[in-house]
């Protein structure tokens, strides 16, 4: 059996390596890691392979001599903090030992003489996790940067564009190295500055307010509507309840209209993303206005025919369909090609649409279709009297994979 040591190398300075990590490095005959981690003192007397890809590391392990070799995989920071180590598990005939290191969060917090147990952690390293909502609702946010549109200046510009230009930001570059640099300023002040591509940020917002998200079905009057049809509050509440979005889900809102449901869904998935598809130009403008009003930075509004525009989008976990311009079957086929296990909720106000949904799922034995017909009425003042005015009945049709 081959022993694989997965070693957290800390922020970079070898003085910060733990004693256990040093011992594991001494035992290794093969050392694997990214170029930045493969310093001369690490490579001495070892077979060295420069890679950070899990499949290549698996191949190295498969061809190693079980009797003579010992493999060390070097990862930056700590093995449990946004680390390559999560992909190095269950290798055949291998014993994997994880050695913790000092993460950039721990090091940076110490350098700033601040605690970190109350910090919201966000990674924008090569991904598009929302940042505005965490900064609005947390007094302290730690953020990893890196990749296209995820530099420090990009993120400061994003915060400034969403009314958060006055928040205090501390940027850390080349942490633990001789050329370590720590810079402080507001998002507005730092948005045009140049920083190292792999910098980290600690964001302080003394005006942050916790966001209460337990209730969905926001009041209709909160949204900018004009004359574009909008999914009513009572319908939105039931639709979101049926969708059961998880915090990191990818969600589609097809036929988004004013974007009321899209905005609510964006707040239901703070670690995920919502794609709102709408063909009507006026509706798209209203959806953009509502997105800006609520600062829903994890909401992307896409104009065009959904039967075409959903094709390049990332696969969804759950989908709300409020309209398809007569292309329901085509849209559903594309959705299930992208993710056969996605949860779908469809609303219909006509018998024809409800019939089309029923017909589509009639022969789909892998899915259960459940239908609720919602009758709602709201009070209306007429002189000294209060009348109950009925809304149009709405079919709310939920299709779930049977294994769920």
C-alpha positions as CSV (number, residue, x, y, z in Angstrom):
1,X,0.0,0.0,0.0
2,X,1.3,3.5,-1.0
3,X,1.3,6.2,1.7
4,X,0.2,9.6,0.3
5,X,0.8,12.6,2.5
6,X,-1.5,15.6,1.6
7,X,0.4,18.5,3.2
8,X,-1.0,22.0,3.9
9,X,1.9,24.2,3.1
10,X,0.4,27.4,4.7
11,X,0.6,30.7,2.9
12,X,4.1,30.1,1.6
13,X,6.8,30.8,4.1
14,X,8.5,27.5,5.1
15,X,8.9,28.8,8.6
16,X,5.2,28.3,9.0
17,X,5.2,24.6,8.2
18,X,4.2,22.4,11.1
19,X,6.6,19.8,12.6
20,X,4.4,17.0,11.4
21,X,4.4,18.4,7.8
22,X,8.2,18.6,7.8
23,X,8.4,15.0,8.9
24,X,6.1,13.9,6.2
25,X,8.1,15.8,3.6
26,X,11.3,14.1,4.8
27,X,9.7,10.7,4.3
28,X,8.5,11.4,0.8
29,X,10.3,10.1,-2.3
30,X,8.0,11.8,-4.8
31,X,6.7,15.3,-4.3
32,X,3.8,16.7,-6.3
33,X,2.5,20.3,-6.4
34,X,2.1,23.6,-8.1
35,X,5.2,25.5,-9.1
36,X,4.9,28.1,-6.3
37,X,5.0,25.3,-3.7
38,X,7.9,23.4,-5.1
39,X,10.7,25.4,-3.6
40,X,14.4,24.2,-3.7
41,X,14.3,22.9,-0.1
42,X,11.2,20.9,-0.8
43,X,12.7,19.3,-4.0
44,X,16.1,18.3,-2.6
45,X,16.6,14.5,-3.1
46,X,13.1,13.9,-4.4
47,X,11.4,13.0,-7.7
48,X,9.4,16.2,-8.4
49,X,6.2,16.4,-10.5
50,X,4.7,19.8,-11.2
51,X,0.9,19.4,-11.3
52,X,-2.2,20.3,-9.4
53,X,-4.7,18.1,-11.3
54,X,-6.3,15.3,-9.3
55,X,-6.4,12.9,-12.3
56,X,-2.7,13.3,-12.9
57,X,-1.9,12.8,-9.2
58,X,-4.0,9.6,-9.3
59,X,-2.0,8.4,-12.2
60,X,1.3,9.1,-10.4
61,X,0.0,7.2,-7.4
62,X,-1.1,4.2,-9.6
63,X,2.4,3.8,-11.1
64,X,4.4,4.4,-7.8
65,X,6.4,1.5,-6.3
66,X,4.3,0.3,-3.3
67,X,7.4,-0.9,-1.5
68,X,9.8,1.9,-2.0
69,X,7.9,5.1,-2.7
70,X,6.1,7.6,-0.5
71,X,4.1,10.4,-2.1
72,X,3.7,13.9,-0.8
73,X,1.0,16.2,-2.4
74,X,1.6,19.8,-1.6
75,X,-1.5,22.1,-1.3
76,X,-1.5,25.8,-0.4
77,X,-2.9,27.0,2.9
78,X,-4.8,24.4,4.9
79,X,-6.0,21.0,3.6
80,X,-9.6,21.8,4.5
81,X,-9.9,25.3,3.2
82,X,-10.8,25.5,-0.5
83,X,-8.1,22.9,-1.1
84,X,-7.2,20.4,-3.8
85,X,-7.2,17.8,-1.1
86,X,-10.9,17.3,-1.4
87,X,-10.2,15.6,-4.8
88,X,-7.5,13.3,-3.4
89,X,-9.6,10.6,-1.7
90,X,-10.2,6.9,-2.2
91,X,-7.2,6.2,-4.4
92,X,-6.9,2.4,-4.9
93,X,-4.4,0.7,-2.6
94,X,-3.4,4.0,-1.0
95,X,-3.3,5.2,2.6
96,X,-4.0,9.0,2.6
97,X,-2.9,11.1,5.5
98,X,-3.9,14.8,5.7
99,X,-1.6,17.3,7.4
100,X,-3.2,20.7,8.3
101,X,-1.5,24.0,7.6
102,X,-2.1,27.6,8.3
103,X,-4.8,29.0,5.9
104,X,-4.7,32.5,4.4
105,X,-7.7,33.4,6.5
106,X,-6.0,32.4,9.8
107,X,-2.7,34.2,8.8
108,X,-4.4,37.3,7.6
109,X,-6.7,37.6,10.6
110,X,-3.6,37.4,12.9
111,X,-1.8,40.0,10.8
112,X,-4.8,42.3,11.2
113,X,-5.1,41.5,14.9
114,X,-8.8,40.6,14.4
115,X,-10.8,37.5,15.2
116,X,-12.2,35.4,12.4
117,X,-14.8,33.2,13.9
118,X,-17.5,35.8,13.1
119,X,-16.4,36.3,9.4
120,X,-18.4,35.2,6.5
121,X,-16.2,33.3,4.1
122,X,-16.6,33.9,0.3
123,X,-14.5,32.4,-2.5
124,X,-14.3,34.3,-5.8
125,X,-11.3,32.3,-6.9
126,X,-12.4,31.3,-10.4
127,X,-16.1,31.3,-9.5
128,X,-19.0,33.7,-9.3
129,X,-20.2,33.4,-5.8
130,X,-22.3,36.4,-4.7
131,X,-20.4,39.0,-2.7
132,X,-22.8,41.9,-2.3
133,X,-25.3,40.0,-0.2
134,X,-22.7,38.7,2.3
135,X,-21.2,42.2,2.7
136,X,-24.7,43.8,3.2
137,X,-25.5,41.3,5.9
138,X,-22.2,40.6,7.7
139,X,-19.9,43.1,9.5
140,X,-16.9,41.1,8.5
141,X,-16.3,39.1,5.2
142,X,-13.2,37.3,4.1
143,X,-12.8,36.9,0.4
144,X,-10.4,34.9,-1.8
145,X,-9.8,36.4,-5.2
146,X,-8.4,35.2,-8.5
147,X,-9.5,34.6,-12.1
148,X,-11.4,36.5,-14.8
149,X,-13.5,39.3,-13.4
150,X,-12.5,38.3,-9.8
151,X,-9.5,40.6,-9.1
152,X,-9.5,42.9,-6.1
153,X,-10.3,45.9,-8.3
154,X,-13.2,44.0,-10.0
155,X,-14.7,43.1,-6.6
156,X,-14.3,46.6,-5.3
157,X,-16.0,48.0,-8.4
158,X,-18.8,45.5,-7.9
159,X,-19.3,46.6,-4.3
160,X,-19.2,50.3,-5.3
161,X,-21.7,49.8,-8.1
162,X,-24.1,48.3,-5.6
163,X,-24.0,51.1,-3.1
164,X,-21.2,49.7,-0.9
165,X,-18.4,52.0,-2.0
166,X,-17.8,53.2,1.6
167,X,-17.1,49.8,3.2
168,X,-13.6,49.4,4.6
169,X,-11.4,46.8,2.9
170,X,-8.0,45.5,3.8
171,X,-6.1,43.7,1.0
172,X,-3.3,41.1,1.6
173,X,-0.8,40.2,-1.0
174,X,2.1,37.7,-1.0
175,X,1.2,36.8,2.6
176,X,4.1,35.5,4.7
177,X,6.7,36.3,2.0
178,X,9.4,39.1,2.3
179,X,7.4,41.2,-0.2
180,X,4.1,40.9,1.8
181,X,1.9,43.9,1.4
182,X,-1.2,44.9,3.3
183,X,-3.3,47.8,1.9
184,X,-6.3,49.5,3.4
185,X,-9.0,51.7,1.9
186,X,-12.7,51.9,0.9
187,X,-14.1,49.9,-2.0
188,X,-14.4,53.2,-3.9
189,X,-10.7,54.1,-3.2
190,X,-9.4,50.7,-4.2
191,X,-11.4,49.9,-7.3
192,X,-8.8,51.3,-9.7
193,X,-5.7,50.0,-7.9
194,X,-3.6,47.1,-9.1
195,X,-3.1,44.1,-6.8
196,X,-1.6,40.6,-7.1
197,X,-4.0,38.2,-8.8
198,X,-4.1,35.9,-5.8
199,X,-4.7,38.5,-3.1
200,X,-7.2,38.1,-0.2
201,X,-9.6,40.7,1.2
202,X,-11.1,41.4,4.6
203,X,-14.2,43.5,4.2
204,X,-15.6,45.5,7.2
205,X,-19.2,46.9,7.1
206,X,-20.3,48.5,10.3
207,X,-23.7,49.1,8.8
208,X,-24.4,45.5,7.9
209,X,-27.8,44.2,8.9
210,X,-28.7,40.5,9.1
211,X,-31.1,39.5,6.4
212,X,-34.2,37.6,7.4
213,X,-34.9,35.1,4.6
214,X,-37.2,32.7,6.3
215,X,-40.3,34.1,4.6
216,X,-40.8,34.0,0.8
217,X,-43.7,35.6,-1.1
218,X,-42.7,39.2,-0.7
219,X,-45.4,41.9,-1.1
220,X,-46.2,42.8,-4.7
221,X,-45.7,46.5,-3.9
222,X,-42.0,46.0,-3.3
223,X,-41.4,45.4,-7.0
224,X,-41.2,47.8,-9.9
225,X,-44.0,46.5,-12.2
226,X,-45.4,49.1,-14.7
227,X,-47.8,47.2,-17.0
228,X,-45.9,43.9,-17.3
229,X,-47.7,40.9,-15.8
230,X,-46.2,39.8,-12.5
231,X,-46.4,36.5,-10.6
232,X,-48.6,37.4,-7.6
233,X,-47.3,37.2,-4.1
234,X,-49.4,34.2,-3.1
235,X,-48.3,32.2,-6.2
236,X,-44.6,33.1,-5.7
237,X,-44.8,31.8,-2.1
238,X,-46.2,28.5,-3.2
239,X,-43.9,28.2,-6.2
240,X,-40.7,28.7,-4.1
241,X,-42.1,26.3,-1.5
242,X,-42.5,23.6,-4.2
243,X,-39.1,24.3,-5.8
244,X,-37.3,23.8,-2.5
245,X,-34.1,25.7,-3.6
246,X,-31.0,25.0,-1.6
247,X,-28.4,27.6,-0.7
248,X,-26.0,26.7,-3.5
249,X,-28.5,25.7,-6.3
250,X,-28.4,26.9,-9.9
251,X,-31.9,28.1,-10.6
252,X,-33.7,29.1,-13.8
253,X,-36.7,31.4,-14.0
254,X,-38.1,31.0,-17.6
255,X,-40.5,33.7,-18.6
256,X,-39.3,35.9,-15.8
257,X,-41.5,38.9,-16.5
258,X,-40.7,41.7,-14.0
259,X,-38.2,39.5,-12.3
260,X,-40.1,39.4,-9.0
261,X,-39.7,35.6,-8.6
262,X,-36.1,35.8,-9.9
263,X,-35.2,38.3,-7.2
264,X,-36.8,36.2,-4.4
265,X,-35.0,33.1,-5.7
266,X,-31.7,35.0,-5.7
267,X,-32.0,35.6,-2.0
268,X,-33.0,31.9,-1.4
269,X,-29.7,30.7,-3.0
270,X,-26.9,33.1,-1.7
271,X,-24.2,30.6,-2.6
272,X,-25.8,29.7,-6.0
273,X,-27.0,31.6,-9.0
274,X,-30.3,32.5,-10.7
275,X,-30.7,32.9,-14.5
276,X,-33.8,34.8,-15.5
277,X,-34.8,34.3,-19.2
278,X,-37.2,36.8,-20.7
279,X,-38.0,37.7,-24.4
280,X,-40.0,40.9,-23.8
281,X,-37.8,44.0,-23.9
282,X,-39.9,46.0,-21.5
283,X,-40.0,43.1,-19.0
284,X,-36.2,42.7,-19.3
285,X,-35.8,46.4,-18.4
286,X,-38.1,46.0,-15.4
287,X,-36.3,42.9,-14.3
288,X,-33.0,44.7,-14.4
289,X,-34.5,47.5,-12.4
290,X,-35.7,45.1,-9.7
291,X,-32.4,43.4,-9.6
292,X,-30.7,46.7,-9.0
293,X,-33.3,47.7,-6.4
294,X,-32.6,44.6,-4.3
295,X,-28.9,44.4,-5.2
296,X,-29.3,40.8,-6.2
297,X,-25.8,40.3,-7.6
298,X,-26.2,36.5,-8.1
299,X,-29.0,37.1,-10.6
300,X,-28.3,37.2,-14.3
301,X,-31.0,38.3,-16.7
302,X,-30.8,36.9,-20.2
303,X,-32.9,38.4,-23.0
304,X,-34.2,36.2,-25.8
305,X,-36.2,33.1,-26.7
306,X,-35.7,30.7,-23.8
307,X,-35.7,27.7,-26.2
308,X,-32.4,29.1,-27.5
309,X,-30.9,31.1,-24.6
310,X,-31.0,28.3,-22.0
311,X,-28.8,26.0,-24.2
312,X,-25.4,27.6,-23.2
313,X,-26.3,28.2,-19.5
314,X,-24.9,26.0,-16.8
315,X,-27.1,23.1,-15.8
316,X,-29.9,23.9,-13.4
317,X,-30.9,22.3,-10.1
318,X,-34.4,23.7,-10.1
319,X,-36.5,25.5,-12.7
320,X,-39.5,27.8,-12.5
321,X,-41.4,28.1,-15.8
322,X,-43.9,31.0,-16.0
323,X,-44.1,31.0,-19.8
324,X,-42.4,29.6,-22.9
325,X,-44.2,31.3,-25.8
326,X,-45.6,27.9,-26.9
327,X,-42.3,26.0,-26.8
328,X,-42.9,24.1,-23.6
329,X,-42.0,20.7,-24.9
330,X,-38.7,22.0,-26.5
331,X,-37.7,23.8,-23.3
332,X,-38.4,20.8,-21.1
333,X,-36.4,18.5,-23.4
334,X,-33.4,20.9,-23.2
335,X,-33.7,21.1,-19.4
336,X,-33.7,17.4,-18.9
337,X,-30.8,17.0,-21.3
338,X,-28.8,19.4,-19.1
339,X,-29.9,17.7,-15.8
340,X,-32.3,14.8,-15.8
341,X,-32.7,15.3,-12.0
342,X,-33.7,18.9,-11.9
343,X,-36.8,20.0,-10.0
344,X,-39.4,21.8,-12.2
345,X,-42.4,23.9,-11.2
346,X,-44.7,25.3,-14.0
347,X,-47.5,27.8,-13.6
348,X,-50.5,27.9,-16.0
349,X,-53.6,30.0,-16.1
350,X,-55.2,28.3,-19.2
351,X,-56.5,24.8,-19.6
352,X,-54.5,24.4,-22.8
353,X,-51.2,25.0,-21.0
354,X,-52.1,22.8,-18.1
355,X,-53.1,20.1,-20.6
356,X,-49.8,20.5,-22.5
357,X,-47.9,19.9,-19.2
358,X,-50.0,16.9,-18.3
359,X,-49.5,15.4,-21.8
360,X,-45.7,15.9,-21.7
361,X,-45.3,14.0,-18.4
362,X,-47.9,11.3,-19.2
363,X,-45.2,9.0,-20.6
364,X,-42.3,10.3,-18.5
365,X,-42.2,7.4,-16.0
366,X,-39.1,8.8,-14.2
367,X,-41.1,11.8,-13.0
368,X,-44.0,12.4,-10.7
369,X,-46.3,15.3,-11.6
370,X,-48.3,16.9,-8.9
371,X,-50.8,19.7,-9.5
372,X,-52.3,22.3,-7.2
373,X,-55.1,24.7,-8.4
374,X,-54.7,27.9,-6.4
375,X,-57.7,30.1,-5.9
376,X,-56.8,33.4,-4.1
377,X,-58.7,36.5,-3.3
378,X,-57.6,39.8,-1.8
379,X,-59.6,42.5,-0.1
380,X,-60.6,45.6,-2.0
381,X,-62.1,48.8,-0.6
382,X,-65.3,50.0,-2.2
383,X,-66.5,53.1,-0.5
384,X,-67.2,52.2,3.2
385,X,-67.1,48.5,2.4
386,X,-64.5,45.8,2.0
387,X,-65.0,43.2,-0.8
388,X,-63.0,40.1,-1.6
389,X,-61.8,40.3,-5.2
390,X,-60.8,37.0,-6.7
391,X,-57.6,36.5,-8.7
392,X,-57.4,34.2,-11.7
393,X,-57.1,30.6,-10.6
394,X,-53.5,29.3,-11.2
395,X,-52.3,25.8,-11.8
396,X,-49.1,25.1,-10.0
397,X,-47.6,21.9,-11.4
398,X,-44.5,20.3,-9.9
399,X,-42.4,17.6,-11.6
400,X,-39.9,15.8,-9.5
401,X,-37.7,12.8,-10.3
402,X,-39.1,9.7,-8.7
403,X,-35.9,8.8,-6.8
404,X,-36.4,12.0,-4.7
